[in-house]
Amino acid sequence: MTGEPEIPEAQDIPRIDTTVPHSARVWNYWLGGKDHYAVDREAGDQFAAVYPGIFDLARLSRYFLGRVIRHLAGEVGIRQFLDIGTGLPTADNTHEVAQRVDPEARIVYVDNDPLILAHANALLISDPRGATAYIEADLLDPDTIIREARQTLDFDEPVALILMQVLGHVSNADDDAQARAIVNTLMQALPPGSYLALNESAVTNEANAKATALYNESGGAPYYLREPEQIVGLFDGLDVLEPGIVPIQLWRPDPNPFGEPADVGVWGGTARKRD
Ligand SMILES: C[S@@+](CC[C@H](N)C(=O)[O-])C[C@H]1O[C@@H](n2cnc3c(N)ncnc32)[C@H](O)[C@@H]1O
């Protein structure tokens, strides 16, 4: 693709639409990756012009993912992960963090962006003692996800369902029912002792809310910010782990000499399905 030397093979990939920004590619741009097109960089820069903190938000969100996986694999002993809305491969993907704790960990990734299928090899370099798989599927179709994930994961053993920065794409904030129904369907398929971990951007970050509203007019899949109470509500019926559903920088932070990272208005946490 002329002028797109970073991902030249993309011209050969069917179903890649470079006329509108795509969430996974814009996210990859903010994370400092190389898998994005001009339309994504333009949308990403327009967003950053209104909310410059978006680069920190993306990185802090990935950092939260890493801490969650490390905690679930290391402290809780979870060995199976279902990561939906995976995004493009980047540093410390879920299987890399989990398999550092236990090489036998099994991970299923799910996303609906065709570019991720094209780059999925990076997600599939599993430790041979464990397993990774990639499913191209839509979060709106949880039954298909469950059916296909069973080929890699044992649904008689606990699974951690990972939904990082994806439920905002599912339905607008006035309609929590759809997002809750999807979470419920997925959690019902998992045995007691399974976990839900997610993070979502909240309306509390005014600059992010303003930039997101503009982004949602760009033609890409919109993302809807929720009230913190709505994010907390996605964990209804589950036993929430300490320190609760909180701004992500407060969730089991690593000791460091630089103090607490900035509050980017992203809320998240982890909870256990009851016995
Ligand atoms: C903001 S990115 C977050 C990526 C990753 N979870 C992370 O936290 O770094 C949102 C991801 O969700 C995916 N996504 C959006 N809507 C989806 C849907 N309906 N089904 C599956 N994946 C979806 C996008 O393609 C993108 O990769």
The ligand as a Tripos MOL2 file, in Angstrom:
@<TRIPOS>MOLECULE
LIG
   27    29     1     0     0
SMALL
NO_CHARGES

@<TRIPOS>ATOM
      1 C1         -9.8660   -0.2230   22.7040 C.3       1 LIG1
      2 S1         -9.3710   -1.7570   22.0020 S.3       1 LIG1
      3 C2         -8.8510   -2.6430   23.4580 C.3       1 LIG1
      4 C3         -7.8620   -3.7500   23.1500 C.3       1 LIG1
      5 C4         -7.3800   -4.5750   24.3450 C.3       1 LIG1
      6 N1         -8.4740   -5.2500   25.0160 N.3       1 LIG1
      7 C5         -6.6230   -3.7370   25.3190 C.2       1 LIG1
      8 O1         -7.1590   -3.4370   26.3870 O.co2     1 LIG1
      9 O2         -5.5020   -3.3590   25.0310 O.co2     1 LIG1
     10 C6        -10.9780   -2.5060   21.6760 C.3       1 LIG1
     11 C7        -10.8870   -3.8360   20.9470 C.3       1 LIG1
     12 O3        -12.1790   -4.4380   20.9260 O.3       1 LIG1
     13 C8        -12.4390   -4.9560   19.6360 C.3       1 LIG1
     14 N2        -13.8830   -4.9770   19.4380 N.ar      1 LIG1
     15 C9        -14.7230   -3.9180   19.3040 C.ar      1 LIG1
     16 N3        -15.9960   -4.3180   19.1690 N.ar      1 LIG1
     17 C10       -15.9670   -5.6880   19.2150 C.ar      1 LIG1
     18 C11       -16.9730   -6.7000   19.1180 C.ar      1 LIG1
     19 N4        -18.2450   -6.3670   18.9470 N.pl3     1 LIG1
     20 N5        -16.5920   -7.9930   19.1940 N.ar      1 LIG1
     21 C12       -15.2830   -8.3210   19.3610 C.ar      1 LIG1
     22 N6        -14.2840   -7.4060   19.4610 N.ar      1 LIG1
     23 C13       -14.6140   -6.1050   19.3910 C.ar      1 LIG1
     24 C14       -11.7210   -4.0050   18.6930 C.3       1 LIG1
     25 O4        -11.4640   -4.5830   17.4260 O.3       1 LIG1
     26 C15       -10.4580   -3.7250   19.4850 C.3       1 LIG1
     27 O5         -9.4590   -4.6590   19.2150 O.3       1 LIG1
@<TRIPOS>BOND
     1     1     2 1
     2     2     3 1
     3     2    10 1
     4     3     4 1
     5     4     5 1
     6     5     6 1
     7     5     7 1
     8     7     8 2
     9     7     9 1
    10    10    11 1
    11    11    12 1
    12    11    26 1
    13    12    13 1
    14    13    14 1
    15    13    24 1
    16    14    15 ar
    17    14    23 ar
    18    15    16 ar
    19    16    17 ar
    20    17    18 ar
    21    17    23 ar
    22    18    19 1
    23    18    20 ar
    24    20    21 ar
    25    21    22 ar
    26    22    23 ar
    27    24    25 1
    28    24    26 1
    29    26    27 1
@<TRIPOS>SUBSTRUCTURE
     1 LIG1         1 GROUP 0 **** ****
